[in-house]
């Protein structure tokens, strides 16, 4: 096969970063409102059944992620390695996402669990396909921590902006036009943005001429890398804490604060919007403290910031106190992917092979284990408080909502704080120097 000419055109950070907006919109709505849609609003499944669904998905995702990354790394086309997966994959993702929020009216109640399970698995696996390829582009397109920090800052602004729309504003939007039409609009926006990003991301085509990573050798190399496991544990715990916080807020607002959907929008919107405003602050903090201390600090701030929410009793007080978690979220979002890229750099230097797709997907596998934590959270809500569904919320729904939204996420963040202390890098050019000081 003839060699493909190396693409030397640099990718604009803005073009790549905005892709995060497209990848985040559908999955944020999906993961945040799947439970409240089917458990509380429709009452088609119970918390126990939803816990089973997320647990099953975790094991399915442990298989599909490495396969997606392996196939992506070995793709050899004139369009690059990632684009052939991103373009059609985004269309399929949106289709399954829309159908998830459009359960067929002809299905019998006893068949609803099977439908939710199938569509949850399908939407989740297509999201893994998109994100393993999108994530693999980051360390390939941007080589220095200066470029990575600036690009990731933009990327997290887009991600958090997507969260404002697909999480904070969704209760208001769905209240007006319903979940199905909301999913249609979000899906259309997602496709346009992902296609724009993919068509304007200039991959390094010379990477396709380098030795191809084997699946088993890649799995072995990653499995014996302790940094991968430490990072994965911290990332999964944080993702689970965020997922439960986002999904729990509608329950928290309804059953603890006794407020309406608009209050959920205010609470989520304040947390996310404050995170956007704090992102530039963390760029300065990284320059002063360097990467790893900043990463660890952001976990501590987020964990401690959640605790006051357990004691507040009004929307106003809760809204004021979410500013501190928002500050922590900003720091985690800015630093997390740069830490991951540094681990991948070490792997490439050691083995002389570029396997961004495999590595990104395997990180995704550990990241998706957050579903097990989420499953445990919903199961404990069912066991400890008797909260089954909106039709049968048990005798202490307020306590159940605070456990799901605050107590369990705080416990998960304690895992992050402890894990992050064990991840260290050897002597190398400091992040402070690479950022221009």
C-alpha angles and dihedrals in degrees: 000000000000119000119257117234114253114254107228098175109114120232115240110241090226093054092053097038095054088061086076088067091057096044093046102049101070098036094047092055090042097051096038100047104027091091098043091044098053100026105037107019101037100017090213096135137022131238088254092055092046090052088055092049094053091045092053091047091054092060093044090051091052087065103039098048098063090044092053092048093046093050092045094052091050096046112118116187138134087251093057133248103291106034096069088059099040099053102053092027093061091055093051091047093054092047093055091042092055093046090051089064092043106065110186113257093219094063117109116236091249089057095053095085091057092049093050091047094050095045092044091053093045095048092044096050093048089051087054090052092053097044097045089058096040092047092048090060094060101072091036097053098039118044107176127062089236091060091039094051093049093044093046091049089057091043093054091048087057092044093050090044087055088051091054088057103035098037112020099037097034096086089057095043095047089047088061105036106011133245097284097055090042090054090050092054094044090047094053092050090048094055094049093050096044092049091049091050095046094048092050099043108102107208123203098253091191087072088072090062094056122093111292116241115242118229097232094041090050092049090050094048092051094042092058093047107097092194090063091056095044092048091044093053092050093045094047093048092050092046091051091049091050093046093051092045092051095043092041098053095078089052091043092051094045101042105026105029093029091220135133134260092272089064090055088054091051093049097046093039093053093050094048098040091049089052089056091052092048096052095088089050090058091050087061092044091053090052090052102039100024124235108294099046088048091051092052093045092054091057092052093049093050093048095049092043092061096058099076090057089070091063102039118101105185136061091238094054094044091049092052093050096050089072091081095052086046089057091051093047090055092054094047093049093050097047106033100076093042090056089050092050091052091055089050091049090057091050092051092048092049100046103023092229130116110222103154091145096053092043094046091049094047090051084050089055092056090041091054091055082084084085088070090054090047090049090052090050094053091043092052090049088055095045100040101036105020092237103159106156144320087282092053110024095164129231099299109035092152092058090044092053092050091050092051096043103036119008100048094043090051090054090050092050089054086062089053093051093049095043094049091059090067098052110093136155129216127244111311141135106301124244089237091061094044091051090061107264 
